[in-house]
């Protein structure tokens, strides 16, 4: 699988402009042989917008707006990871979500961000689960930004068989991001592809990167727009075949963690 991490500027509050940029990036990536194109957190509308803007721009997972991205994926014959504000039909709550779409335009996985950073708690609701999906490349899970700073979300994905974890983010302190991602890859013996937000103005952020199963950074971008390409074979013999960590996992530690967290509430 050839993956492309599309680290691109967004136009705040303008989904049409961002979707046009997404379409151009997908076409460029496919011309270079990409099988998967990943975009940053809330690429659909831009990250730094108000609660009111997020609510007004929020879309349904089965709505016409996301259908445009699904059509892009199908027309180009490529998998796409897109993040957007999602509105729940039953509750009208808004979530920061990310959908993995396959090369036929099907939504394989839709993840609602659980751990919310800073004023996100005042802007959006929190999700409640972590899922893995089967793809033609292998089993893939998705995390959004702040979730990478906690060990449990990635471990839950690993225990469901995730061989690759995609992260989409608007991470500010990028000097720390490769460290978090390296720990995630090492502890869960999986590949990690992380697409981060980038700005034209300071702080510019960026540092989208790809890491192998040993936590080594394969490729990393700077703090400007860029398209990172990397080849990953999830079917090749990997670290889980040679290292004993998964078999040695002591599940009793999970019970201890739950009990201690309840005591410390």
Protein Blocks (a to p, Z undefined) as FASTA:
>chain_A
ZZddddddddehilklmmmmmmmmmmmmmmnopabdcddehklnojadcfklmmmmpccf
kbmklmmmmmmmmmnopacddddddddfklopacdddddddfkopafbdcddfbdghjlm
mmpccdfbdcddddfkbccdddehjlmmpfklmmmmmmnopabdcdddddfblmlmmmmm
mmmmmmnopacdddddddfbdcekloiacddfkopafbdcdfbdcdddddddfkbccfkl
mpcklmmpcfklmmmmmmmmmmmZZ
